[in-house]
Amino acid sequence: MGQSLDVYYSGIDRYKNPDVVPDPTKEPSFDPQLGFENKRKERVMIATEEEMISAKVPLKRRDYCTHLLIDFYTCRRNNWPLVYKCAHEKHEYLNCQYEDYVIRMKEYERERRLLIKAKKGELEIQP
């Protein structure tokens, strides 16, 4: 019972105000440059589709950090029984995953705050 009350009383407005909670499966409803003086740098995939296919990277691992995962896979294959020699590559990959998570959470929070402003009438949603 405590878990359900935690969700209800927490800061998440998913149940009380579902119209200000962004849907993570959809594209952002606001201009990505809104509120920024200079242009934001667009994120680019470094690993190509052919590289990911040839390295046999699973679909769920294909993200902005895939190039580091390919390096980690290569290191493991080259140093096979002594995989501890690939600790640096593993650390780089996991650090990239963490930074990607932080960026996604910041984007989610930005979208949520902009939806709240739009609900108050201070901002207009772009189609």
BELGIPE-V491215 format. One record per helix or strand of 3 or more residues. SS is the DSSP state (alpha for helix, beta for strand). FROM is the first residue (numbers start at 1). LEN is the number of residues. If there is no record, write none. Layout:
# BELGIPE-V491215
SS/FROM/LEN
SS/FROM/LEN
This chain:
# BELGIPE-V491215
alpha/2/8
alpha/18/3
alpha/49/6
alpha/59/3
alpha/66/13
alpha/80/41
